[in-house]
């Protein structure tokens, strides 16, 4: 057992939460408290009634999520919003959210971990945000076909748009939505992007600009950071942890 306040302070420091200006309406940090004690840690990508119920059923009383509950506050606690809070409160399960801080982190961030999965070593960041770069750029000696095979071995659904070089020189990684990354990608002279999802219009840009784009799923590319943070909390405080999956195909 550990104190909730100690775990929250550790997560705030580890993610450098206070340094980040996140998306409008986002609220990083502790979103819902519990009675003050933690016995089991959980990690999930999304806040939602189903992952909350799964967490409570598994005995989790501190749940780390990437996409938290609060994006458009103030909001009346009615309908699904009320139900989410009710599930957490009745289960005495605290909720901790980390969005952009857990994309950007150079050790336990989604983008750093995806690069590591692929055997790439980022040398610089891109997509500057107040607090740090969100994405990562790595030089590559991997042929395009080998990069694609590695991605297909790691992710259940990979959409490959291959108009770039057969031997990419630089690979950018941006988990989740890559729409904001595309213009930065062109400015950086990068020929290949690994991301979660993109809007339809970027297909034409890839054709015109000679880019390789690999779309591996918003959800699937953002399981890594919450897992890593939960594992570090587990090691620090001697608590069990588990991943709460929802089989989200998007």
C-alpha positions in Angstrom: 0.0 0.0 0.0 1.2 3.5 -0.8 -0.1 7.0 -0.3 -2.0 8.5 -3.2 -0.4 11.9 -2.7 3.1 10.3 -3.0 2.3 8.5 -6.2 0.7 11.7 -7.7 3.8 13.7 -6.8 6.0 11.1 -8.4 4.0 11.0 -11.6 3.9 14.8 -11.8 7.7 15.0 -11.5 8.4 12.1 -13.8 6.2 13.4 -16.6 7.3 17.1 -16.1 3.6 17.7 -16.0 3.7 21.4 -14.9 6.0 22.4 -17.7 3.6 21.5 -20.5 0.9 23.7 -22.1 -1.5 21.0 -23.4 -4.4 21.1 -25.8 -7.1 23.7 -24.9 -9.3 22.2 -22.1 -6.9 19.4 -21.3 -6.3 18.8 -17.6 -3.2 16.7 -16.7 -2.6 15.3 -13.3 -5.0 13.9 -10.7 -8.5 14.2 -12.1 -10.4 12.1 -9.5 -9.2 11.2 -6.1 -9.8 8.2 -3.8 -9.6 7.6 -0.1 -5.9 8.4 -0.1 -4.4 4.9 -0.4 -3.3 2.8 -3.4 -2.8 -0.9 -3.6 -2.9 -1.7 -7.3 -2.0 0.4 -10.4 -3.7 0.3 -13.8 -2.9 1.8 -17.2 -5.4 2.6 -20.0 -5.4 4.7 -23.1 -8.8 6.3 -22.6 -11.1 7.5 -19.9 -14.4 5.8 -20.2 -17.1 3.8 -18.4 -15.9 0.5 -19.8 -12.2 0.9 -18.9 -13.2 2.2 -15.5 -15.4 -0.8 -14.8 -12.7 -3.1 -15.9 -10.2 -1.3 -13.7 -12.4 -1.5 -10.6 -13.2 -5.2 -11.3 -9.5 -5.9 -11.3 -9.0 -4.1 -8.0 -7.2 -1.1 -9.5 -7.4 2.0 -7.3 -5.0 4.2 -9.2 -5.6 4.3 -13.0 -3.3 6.2 -15.4 -4.8 7.2 -18.7 -3.5 9.1 -21.7 -6.8 10.7 -22.7 -8.4 12.0 -19.6 -12.0 13.0 -18.8 -11.7 16.7 -19.0 -11.5 18.4 -22.4 -14.4 20.8 -22.4 -15.0 21.8 -18.8 -17.1 23.0 -17.2 -19.5 20.2 -17.9 -22.6 19.1 -16.0 -22.2 15.7 -14.3 -25.1 14.1 -16.2 -25.4 11.2 -18.5 -22.1 9.4 -19.4 -20.1 12.0 -17.5 -22.0 11.3 -14.3 -21.6 7.5 -14.9 -17.9 7.8 -15.3 -17.4 9.6 -12.1 -19.8 7.3 -10.3 -17.9 4.2 -11.4 -14.7 5.6 -10.1 -16.1 6.9 -6.8 -18.0 3.7 -5.9 -14.8 1.7 -6.8 -12.6 4.1 -4.8 -10.4 4.3 -8.0 -8.3 7.5 -8.5 -7.8 8.7 -12.0 -4.5 10.3 -13.3 -4.2 11.7 -16.8 -1.1 12.5 -18.8 -1.6 13.6 -22.4 1.2 15.6 -24.2 3.7 15.1 -21.4 3.5 11.4 -22.0 3.8 11.8 -25.8 6.9 14.0 -25.5 8.9 12.3 -22.7 12.4 11.2 -24.0 12.4 8.0 -22.0 8.8 6.9 -21.3 7.0 8.9 -23.9 4.9 7.2 -26.7 7.2 8.5 -29.5 10.5 7.6 -27.9 9.2 4.1 -27.1 7.9 3.6 -30.7 11.3 4.6 -32.1 12.9 2.2 -29.7 10.6 -0.6 -30.8 11.8 0.0 -34.4 15.4 0.0 -33.5 15.7 3.8 -34.3 17.7 6.3 -32.2 16.1 9.8 -32.3 18.6 12.6 -32.6 16.2 15.5 -32.4 12.6 16.4 -31.7 10.0 18.2 -33.8 6.5 19.7 -33.2 7.6 22.1 -30.5 5.2 22.7 -27.7 5.6 24.8 -24.6 7.5 22.3 -22.4 9.3 20.3 -25.2 9.1 18.7 -28.6 6.2 16.2 -29.0 7.6 14.1 -31.9 10.9 12.5 -32.5 13.1 12.3 -35.6 15.7 9.5 -36.2 18.1 8.8 -39.0 17.5 5.5 -40.6 19.4 2.8 -42.5 16.4 0.6 -42.7 15.0 -0.1 -46.1 11.3 0.9 -46.4 10.3 -2.7 -46.7 12.0 -3.7 -43.5 10.5 -0.8 -41.6 7.0 -1.8 -42.8 7.6 -5.4 -41.8 8.6 -4.3 -38.3 5.5 -2.2 -38.0 3.2 -5.0 -39.2 4.8 -7.3 -36.6 4.1 -4.8 -33.8 0.7 -3.4 -34.7 -2.5 -5.2 -35.8 -3.5 -2.8 -38.5 -0.9 -0.8 -40.6 -1.9 1.4 -43.5 1.1 2.0 -45.7 1.2 5.0 -48.1 4.6 4.7 -49.9 5.5 7.4 -52.2 8.8 8.2 -50.6 12.2 6.7 -51.0 12.8 3.0 -50.8 15.6 3.8 -48.3 14.3 6.5 -46.0 16.9 8.9 -44.7 15.0 10.2 -41.7 12.0 8.7 -39.9 9.7 10.9 -37.8 7.4 9.4 -35.1 4.3 11.1 -33.9 1.8 8.9 -32.0 -2.0 9.3 -32.1 -3.1 12.0 -34.6 -0.4 13.0 -37.0 -2.3 15.8 -38.7 -0.4 18.5 -36.8 2.9 16.8 -37.7 2.6 16.9 -41.4 3.6 20.5 -42.1 6.4 20.3 -39.5 7.5 17.1 -41.3 7.9 19.0 -44.6 9.7 21.8 -42.9 12.2 19.4 -41.3 13.0 17.6 -44.6 11.8 14.3 -43.3 10.7 11.7 -45.9 8.9 9.1 -43.7 6.3 9.4 -40.8 5.1 6.7 -38.4 1.9 7.9 -36.8 -1.5 6.7 -35.6 -4.0 8.4 -38.0 -4.3 11.1 -40.6 -7.0 13.0 -42.4 -7.8 12.0 -46.0 -6.1 15.1 -47.7 -2.6 14.1 -46.6 -2.7 11.2 -49.2 -2.4 13.7 -52.0 0.4 15.6 -50.2 2.3 12.3 -49.8 2.0 11.7 -53.6 3.1 15.2 -54.4 5.9 15.5 -51.9 7.3 12.0 -52.1 6.5 10.8 -48.6 6.2 7.5 -46.8 3.3 7.5 -44.3 2.6 4.6 -41.9 -0.7 4.7 -40.0 -0.7 2.3 -37.1 -3.8 3.3 -35.2 -4.4 6.2 -32.8 -5.1 3.9 -29.8 -2.4 1.3 -30.7 0.4 3.9 -30.8 -0.6 5.4 -27.5 -0.6 2.3 -25.2 3.2 2.6 -24.6 3.5 5.7 -22.4 0.8 4.7 -19.8 2.3 1.3 -19.6 5.8 2.7 -19.0 4.6 5.1 -16.3 2.6 2.5 -14.5 5.6 0.1 -14.5 7.7 2.8 -13.0 5.1 3.5 -10.3 5.0 -0.2 -9.6 8.7 -0.4 -9.2 9.0 2.7 -7.1 6.2 1.9 -4.7 6.2 -1.9 -4.7 2.7 -2.2 -6.1 1.3 -4.6 -8.8 0.1 -3.1 -12.0 -1.8 -4.1 -15.2 -2.9 -2.8 -18.5 -6.6 -2.3 -19.0 -7.2 -2.9 -22.7 -10.4 -2.0 -24.6 -9.6 -3.5 -28.0 -10.2 -0.1 -29.6 -9.6 -0.6 -33.4 -9.3 3.2 -34.2 
